[in-house]
Structures are given as C-alpha cells and as structure tokens.
Amino acid sequence: MSEQDESPVDAARRLLESGRRRPAVELLTAWVADYPDDAKAWATLARALFELENWVDAEQAAAEALRLRPNSARHWSNWGMVLRKLGDLDEAERAQYRALALDPTYARARKELRKLHRLRMGDERGPEAPSELERM
C-alpha cells in the first residue's frame, strides 16, 4: 500500500514511529470527529496523547476505545495505564484485573499490576518511556 492509499490510522502510526506526535494527534482528532466508531483510531489517539504526556485527553481517548471494544484486554490495560498516570490507582488496578479476566496470559496487565504494587509500597521510580502505552 502506498502512502497515498494508507488509512489515516496507519498514517498516524507512521507519524508516531517517526516521533511526530502532534501531527498524529491532529490527524486522528479530525478522523474520530468524522468516524467516532473507529476503536483503532481512538486507541492510536490515546497512544499519541499518552506520548505527549497529556494524561487527561489520553484517558478520554482510551475510554472511547474501550467503550467501542469492551472485550479487549489491550484496551482495558491501556486505559488502566493512563489512570495510573492520573493517580487513580484503584481504578487502574481494576482495569488491569479486567484485562486479565479477558486474557489471563496478557503480560502487559501483569506488568502494570507490579507497577501499581510498587507505587503503593512507596517506590516512586515509575516514569517509563513515553512509548509504554501499548500500540494497537
């Protein structure tokens, strides 16, 4: 598929891979305004906003992806990651457990639960690389 034929979500992913987060957010924001039922677009928008450390808007985008695909362990885990960044550790933990209920082998949710446990135990070493939000 040529760049001219790629979907806006694929174009946004390419922008993210090249470190161009703001243009990805602009592209995806326009796309979801016209196609609000595109869960992949919402999830990719959440990733872009997460990488910009815009936790509030990332949470809203992740929640939309989750609303559209409530049986996705990935979407539950990603939403939980943003909630952790917002400091809502209880809801973040519930989201990770929900991800594991959907997919008991989902390693990302287990990793997030370990981070939550460390935070609760007073270990503030937390900030991970901005790309920690799992890609769609």
Number of C-alpha atoms within 10 A of each C-alpha: 6 5 10 8 9 11 12 17 22 16 18 25 23 15 18 20 12 9 13 14 22 16 15 25 21 13 18 25 17 12 17 18 10 10 13 15 15 17 22 18 27 28 28 27 30 32 31 31 25 26 20 15 14 16 19 16 15 26 23 17 26 30 23 22 28 22 15 17 17 16 15 17 25 26 28 27 32 34 28 31 31 27 22 20 18 14 12 13 20 12 14 25 23 15 24 28 21 20 28 20 13 16 15 13 12 16 13 20 26 17 13 21 22 13 19 21 14 14 16 11 9 9 11 10 9 11 8 8 8 13 14 14 24 15 15 15
